[in-house]
Amino acid sequence: MRILIVSQYYWPEDFAAGVYIRELAETLAKKEHKVTVLTAFPHYPEGKIHTGYRNKLFQVQHKDGVRILRSFIYAIPRDKSLLLRSLPHLSFAFSALIAAIFVGKQDIAYIHMPVLPIGYVSLFISRLKRIPCVLGVKDLSAEALVQAGKLKRGGKFRLIEKCERYLYNAADHAQVPGTLYKQRLMEWNMPESKITIIPDWADPYTIRPLPRENEFRKIHGLHDKFVVLYSGNMGYSSDLETVIEAARELKSYPRIHFVLIGDGVKRAGLEQKTDALGLTNVTFLSFQPRDVFPQVLAAADVCLLTLNRQFTNVAAQGKMYNIMAAGRPLLAVMSQNACGAELITTEQIGTVTVPGDSAALARIISDWQIQPELLETLGCRARRVLEEHFTIEICVRKFEDMFNHIIGIKTKISNTQL
């Protein structure tokens, strides 16, 4: 197959979306598919174009069998207003429309996290190339903006949601990470036959169970500590305020230490709150290099997932699969019906506690720190579930099946019309 992937983020952006699309593209290429990624110049998380990529409009690269076609983006930091934050999406959408001239002949287009400008442009490109268009859904834009406090449920919200509904119904297919997303799209009158659930994954060879006492612990003074780790975006969807409150309740436990890794619009406020409470049992770190990440997860005794109530239906938890690959138990601060909560509960790979209940979170952590056998059991089970259902090989095979099915349907329709 000749597969076009459109994503605003890609290598060398070394975070969730960039890694996800790189792994998808490179694995498809290893299976002898011809893969082209249409992407922006790298700019995340700083909101600045990375060194070596500046002052360019377009660029073609090749890496691990993937052709990378980059086009201009006007990058700005993420802490700006909604209007300003729309400029990167708009600028990339416009430049991608021009860059599409050079993508060549394709069989199918897959669009990752399609915010409206990029989604509509990608839909136009697919129509121009006469190929089916698959939307990879990770966020529902209008609802996510409301929950982030960037938009009120008024005329603008209704307009954005209407445009969003039209986009999904105009696409040939949608790929979603879980049943909540499928239900929402079906509520928008998208036929069930046009929706495929393919979860996120982890690379079980890169991320694997390793000894807890390692170089990462040594560097950050965590020897013999019970490490409660969070690694990810500190954005609007997170509930790290509850984590900080739990740290306050556990400050008399000298062995328990919280390590919060990442960046985002909430980080500065969380650091200020930690300082105001005089907490010495919390360490903030920046995103760690990808080659260090296996050690980071291995250094944890427990790994956190957080999702506040407002984002229950509009955010996925892709990071949980890396935690499972590392063989570590999951402690989720989220609603029981949030994406990922059911898996944690039914597979018995951790536990789920409700957002805002810092006392319950603190109680679980204080109990778990004296139950190493339980944590070992939970972690081993998490790794086994990952190997059985959520490896990169298993999930990319599902992408291949979905693409082949959609191309087959498109071909039959074309032949019938002839």
N, C-alpha and C positions, 0 to 999 in steps of 0.2 A: 504493500500500500504506500501511496504518497500522502503523507499526513502533514497538514499545516496546523501548528499550535500557536495561538495568539495569547500572549501573556505580558502584562506590564512588567513583571518581575522574572528574572532569570539569573543564572550564574553570571558573574561572581557574587551576586547577592546571596549571602550565606544564611538565610533565615527560612522560615516555614515555606512560604509560597515559592521562593526561588529554588529551594532544594527539591520541593515536590515536583515542580515542572521539569527541572533538570533530570531527576531520576526517571520520570515518565518518558521524557524524550530519549534519553540515552538507552534505556532498557528497550524501547521500541526499535531504536536503531540497531541494537545488538541482535534483534530478531529479524534483521535485514529489511526493515521498512525504511523508506526514504523520508526522513523527518526534517522539516524546516520550522524553526521557531522564530516568529515575528515578535520582537520585544523592544523595550525601551533601553536607553543607555542606563547602566546601573546607578542607582541613586538612593537606595534604601539602606539603613534607616535614617541617615543624616539629613536627607532632603537636599543633598548636593551630589552632582555628578561625580563619580569616582575618578581619581587621578588616572590618566591614560585614556580617558574616554571623552574628555571635554572638548568643546568647540568643534563638534562634528554634527552633521545632519543625518548621515546614514553610514553604516558600516557592515561589512560581511565578515563573519568569522566561521571557523569550523572547529568543533571540539568533540572528541569521542563519537564520531560518526554523525553528528548533528550539524546541520547548516543553521547558523544564527544570523538573522537579518535584524540589525538594530536601526531604530529610527528615533528622531529627536523627541525629547520631553523637556518641558519647562518644570524643573524640580524645585520644590519649596518644602520647608519643614512642616511636619504634620500638626503642629500646634497652632496653625493659622485658622482663620475663619473658614466657614463652609464655602464661601464664594472663592476665596483664594485656593483652597484645597481642591477645588474642581479644575483649576488650571492645568495641573499635571495630566489629569485624565483627558481633558479636552485637547491639549497639545499633542499628546501621544496618539489619540484617535485620529487627529487630522494628519499627522505625519505618517501614521500607519497606512492610511488610505493611499498616500502617494507611494509608500514602500511596497504596497501590494502589487504594484506593476511588475516587481522583480521576483515575486515568490515562485513563479513558474507554474507548471501544470500540477494540480493536486487532485486527490480523490475525496478528501474529507477535511473539514476544518473543525478544530476543537478550541473553544474559547474559554480561558480560565478566569474565574471570578469576574464576570462581565458587568462592571459598572456601566451605566447606560451609554455614555459616548462610545466606549470601546465595543460594547455589545452591538450597538446599531451599525457601527462601521464594519465590524466583523461580519454581521449578517449581510450587509451590502456586498462585501468582498466575496462571500460564499455564493451570492446570487450572480455576481459578475463572472465568477469562475464556474458557475453551474455545478456546484458541489454541495452536499449536505452540510449543515451547520449544527454542531453539538455544543450546548452551553454547559460548562462545568460550574455548578452552583456551590459557592461557599458562603456567600452573604446575600441577604435579601435587602437591597439598598435602602428603600424608603423606610422600612421598619427599623433597620439598624441606625439610620440617621436620627430617628425619633428617640430611640433608646439612648443614643449618645448625647442627647440634648442639643443636637445641631439643627433640629427641625421640629416644628409643632404640627399637630394633626389638623391642619387647615387646608387651604387651597393648594399650596405648594406640595404638601404631602400627597394629596389626592392625584395631582398631576403626575408626580414622579411615579407613584404606584401604578397609575394607568399606563404610563409609558413602559414600566417594567413588565406589567402583565402582557402588553402587546408584544414585547420582545420575546418573552418565553413562548407565547403561542405562535409566533411567526417562525421560531426556530424549528428545525426538523426533529430535534431530540434534546433532552436534558439529562445530565449525569449529576446525581446528588449523593452526599455522603451518608444519608440516613433517612429513616421513615418520616421524620418531622418535615423535612424539606419536600419529600414526595407528596405528603398530605397538603402542604401549602400550595404547591403548584397545581394539584388536582382541584383545590378550591378555586383556583384561577382558571378553571375549565381546560387545563392541559390534560389530554387523554393519558390514562395510566400506561398505555402501550408506548408512549413517547418518553417515558421516564425510566431510567435505569439507576439502581442503587449500586454504587461502587464505593466502598469505604476508603479512607486513607490507609497508609501502610507504614512499615518501617523496613529498613535494610537490615536483616538479621545477621549479616556478616560484618557490617561496619559497627552497628550497635549491638552489643552482646554482654552477657553477665561478666563482670570483672571484679577483682578484689576491691573492697571499700577503701582500705588504707592505700592511697596512691599519691601521686605527685600533686594533684589538685588539692587534696586535703592538707598536704605538707605546706604548700605555698601559702594557703589561707588560714593556717593555724587551727585546723579542724580535727587534729589527732584526738581520737577517743571521744569525739562529740557524737551525739545523736543528731544527724543532719536532716532537717526538713527542707527540701529543695523545691523552689519554683523556678522554671526557666521558660520564658516566653514574653509575649507582648504585655506591657503594663498599660493597657488601654481601657476604653470605656466599658468593655464587656467583662473585664476581670472583677473579682471581689477580693482584692488584696487588703482592703481595709479590715476585713474580718480576720485575715491572717495576722496583721499587725496587732489587732486587739488580742488575739490568742497568744501572741508572743509576750504581750504585757502580762497576761494572766500566768504565763509560765516563766517569768523572769527569775523566780526563786529556784528554778531547776537549772543549775549551772551546766549540766551536760547537754541540754537541749539547745540547739542553735539553728536559726532560720537563715537560709541563703537564698536571696531573691535575685535572679539573673535576668537582665533584659532592659528594655527601654520602652518609652511610650508617654502619652500625655499625662498619665497619673503618677509617673515616677517621682517627680519633684515633690508633689504633695505628700506622697508616702514617706519619702525621706525626711521631710519636715516634721511629720507626725511622729516618726520614730525618734528623732532628736528631741522633740518636745516631751516625749514620754521617758526620755533617758534610757532607752533600751540598748543594752550592749550585746544582746543575744540575737541581733539581726544584722546581716551583712548584705549590702547591695553591691552587685557587680554588673559590668556591661556584658553584652552578648559575647560569648566565648567563641573562639575560632572553631570551625567545624571539626578539625582534626583533634581538638581537645574535648569535644562534646561527649564521646564515649566515657572518658574519665570523669567528666562532670556528673553524669547520671550514675556512674558506678559509685561515686563518693557519697551518694545519698542513701539514707536508711529508708526514707519515705519521700515520694514525689507528689507534689500538689498539682491539682487542676482546679481552676476557679472560674466561675461564670455566674454573674449576678442574675437576679430573677428577671430583669427586664429583657435580657438577651437569650432567655431560655429557648425560644423558637427560631432564632435567627443567627446562631453561631455554632460552629462545629468545634470539636476538640481533637484536631489532628495530632497534637503533641502526645496524646496518650499512648500511641502505638510505639513511639520511641522509648517511652518509659517501660512498656511491656517487654520490648526487645532487650532492654537492659536488665530485666528480671527484678524489677523493683515494684513494691506495692503502691497502689494509687490511692490517694486520699483526696476525694473530690468535694469541693465546696460548690454545690449546684443543686438545682431542683431535681427531684426524682425523675421527672419526665424530660430532662434536658438530653441533648444528643450525647451519647456515651454513658449516661448514668445506668441504663438498663444492662449494658454489657458488663460494667463493673460489678453490679449486684448479682446478676444471674451466673456469671462465670466465677464469682468469688475471688476476685483479684485485687480487692481493696474494699473501701467503704465510701458511702456518700453521706454528707451532712449538709443541711440546708444553709443557704447564704444568710449572712448576718448573725448566725449563732456562734459567736466566738467561744462561748463557754463549752459548747459541745465539741468544737474543734480542739480546744485545749485539752479537754478530757480524753479524747481519742488519742492524741499525741502522747499524753502522760501515761496512758495505759500501754500504748504500743512500745514505748521505749524500754519496758521491762519484759517484753514478749518477743525476743529475737526468733524463737522457733516459729511463731505465728507469721512474722514478717517474711521469713525464709519460705514458708509454705505458700504465702500469697504471691511472692515474687516468682517462684518456680512455676506456679500455675499460670501467671501472666505471660511468662515466656512461652509456655507450651501452647496457650491459646493463640498467641501471635504466630507461632510457627505453623499452626494448623489452618489459620484463616486470614492473616493480615500481613503476609510477607509481600515484598514488592513483586515477586514473580507471580504470585496468585492473583494480585489485583491488576497488574498490567495485562495478564491473560484475559481478564474480564473486559478491559478496554479493547483489546483486539477483537474479542467476540462481538462487543457492542458496535465497533466501527464496521466490521464485516457485515453484520446484520443490517445496519442502516444503509450502507452502500448497496447491498442487495435489494433492499426495498426501493431505493432511488432508481436503480437500474431497471427493475420491473416496471415502475411507473413510466420511465422514459420509453421503454420498448412498447408499452401499451399505447402511449400517445402517438408513437410512430405508426 
